[in-house]
């Protein structure tokens, strides 16, 4: 298990003085990278072999809003790996020691030159704990097709910028959350806070790509956000949000 402390910064806060979910994602991703390195499966080790971790699904339950400048503690651990994918869990605490978020993530290893998924090395599978301790049960194993969704409420057009890219030369996963929430009109969440977000990552986005963020109703205070690339009509992510 890896434990890291992050100090929130003023430029990370939203107009309400709160830390948005995509910033918490960045904290988790940083802690996950450090832990993976300590297990000899970090960016430093994988890049030598031309491969990298690719996030395929992320589920976060937000337990308490994070406001103002303070220290955030992140605990994360490799839950287990099978022949294709790996599960990593995490939990976060505010400076007072309150639980503020917990989550589940699923990862694949991609060959960066072939842009294809590779099998998990046996040495990674050997790291599995005989008694894994998942932080929570994962839900929504698969996202619904766009044709199965309810009423289309809104569409926003976005463009991938240079500052959105990471070391794998594609848009980093945290931006997908920010893009999804761009499609949600402010009046839909007036007086509410984000309680849960589930992201199904389906395709890469490169610099200059145009993306449509489409908003669909999914029940009372729940929404599906579909990110699509209009150039080839490719769905790049399906994101579920629940508000309380």
N, C-alpha and C positions, 0 to 999 in steps of 0.2 A: 504493500500500500504506500502511496505517495501522499505527502501532506505539504501544501504550499500556501503561503500567505500573499495576498495581493491587496495593495492599497488603491482604493477607488480614487479616480482623478476627476477634477471638475469638468474637463472636456468630454468625459464619458457619460455625464448625466444628461437626462432629457429635460425639457422645459419645466417639469414638475420637481426637478432635483433628484429623480430616481435613476437607478442604474438599469438600463433596458436589458432584455434577455440576451441580445446578441453580444453584449459585453461579458455577461456571465459565461456565454459559450466560449469566448476567447480565453477567459480564465481557466475553464475546464480543459480546453485544448492545450494550453501551455503546460498545465500540470500533467496531463496525459502524455505529452511529449517527453517530459522529464522522466516520468515513470517508465515509459517505453525504452528510453535510453539506458536507464539503470538495469533493465531486463535484457539489454543488448539488442533491442528491436526499435531503436529510435531512428530519427531522420538521419543521423550521422552514420549509423550502421547500414540502413537500407539503401541510402543513396549510392553507396559504393557499388552495390549490385544492380543499380538502375531501377529500383522498385520503390514504392511509397505506399503508406497507408491511405486508404480512401474511405471516407465516412459514408455509409449507406443509409443509416437510420439513426435518429436522435429523438429521444423522448424525455422531456423535462417537466417536472411538476414544480411549480413555483409556490412556495409555502408562505412567504412573507416578503413584502416589498423591501427593497434596499434603497435607502435614502442617504444623501449626504456623503461627506468624506469619512471613510472608515476602512478598517481592515477586514478582508473576506478570506476565510479559511476554506480551502478546497481539499477534499480527500478523494482519491481515485485509485482504482485497482483493476488489474486484469482479472476478469471474472472467469473466463475460459475461452478456449479456441477449439474449433473443429477443423475439418480438412479445408474448409473454404473461408469461414468467417470467424471473427473474434468479437467477444462481448467485453465491454469496459463500462463499469458503473462509477458513479460519483455522488458525493453529497457536499453541500456548502453550508457554512455558518457565518453569521454576521459577527461583529466585534463583541456583541453581548453574549455570544454563544448560542443564539437561537438558530434553529434550522431554517434556512431560507430557500433551499432548492435541493432536489435530488433527481437523478436521471440515469438512463440506460442508453448506451450507444453501441452500434454494430459497425464493424470495420472489415474491409477486404484489403488484400495486398495487390497492387497493380504494377505490371511491367510498364514503365513509362515510355519506352521506345515503341512497344507494340500496342500500347493502350489497352491491354488485356489483363484480366484477373489471373493471378497465379495461386497455386495451392499453398496452404499454410505449411511452413517447414515443421518437421517433426519436433525439432528442438523447441519451437513455440508451443506446440501442443503439450509437450512434456512439462511445461510450466503450469499446467492446469492444477488447481487445488482439488484434492479428493473430495472435499466438502465445500464447494463454492458458496459464497454468501451474497446472493443478489440483493440489491437494495430495494427492489420492487419488481413486480411482475410487468413484463412488457405487454403492450396492447396494440391493436391495429397492426397485425403482422403485415398486411397488405393494404395499400390505399385503394379506394374505389376509382373506377374509371371516370373521366370527366363527364361522359355521357350519362353516368348514373347519379350525378349530383343534382341538388335542388336548383333553386332560382339563382340565376346570375345577377349579382347585385352591383358589381363595379368592375372596371378594367383600367389598369394604369400601365403606361408604357415606360420602360426603364432601359438604360444602356450601361453595359459593364465598362467600368473605368480602370485605368492602370492601378489606382490605389486599392481596387477590389481584389487584385490578384495576389496569390501566395507563391511560395517557392515551387509549387508544382505547375506554375504558369496557367492556373485557372482560378476562377472566382472562389474565394474561401467560403466554407460552409456557413460562417456566421452572417454573411451578407444575405443569404437566402431568407433568413428570419426577418431581417430589416426590410427586404423587398416585399415579402408577404404582407407585412403589417402596413406597408405603404398603400395597399389596396383597400384598407379598412377605414371608412370615413370616421372622423372623430366622434360624431354623434352616436355611432353604434356602440362605443365603449365608454360613454360619459358616465362617470361615477363608478366604473368597474376597473378591475385589474386582471391582467393575464394570469390564469391559474394553471394552464397546461398548454404545451406546444409539442406536436409530434411531426417530425420532418422526415419524409421519404425522399432521399436524393436519387435521381434517376439518370442524370446526364451532366456533363461538364459544360461550363460557360467560359468562353474566352474573351479577351479584350475586344471591345467594339461590338460584341453581340447585343442585339436588341432583345429584350425580354418583356413579355406581357404578364403582369400580375393580375390574375382573375379571381374575383371573390364570389363564393357561393355560400348560401345559407346551409347550415347543418344542424338546425334545431335551435332551441332557445339559448341565445348568447354563445353559440358555437358556429364555427365557420370552416370551410375548406378554401385554401388559397392555392390556386394552380399556377405555377410558373411555366410559361411556354415560350419557345423561341419561334417567332413567326416566320423566319426565313425557311425553315424546314418543317414547321408545325410540330416540333419535338417538345414533349413534356419533359422538363428538367427537374421539377420537384412538385410534390403534393404535400401541403402543410396544413395540419389541423390545429385550430386554436380554440380554447375554451376560456370564457371570461366569467368572473364572479364579482 
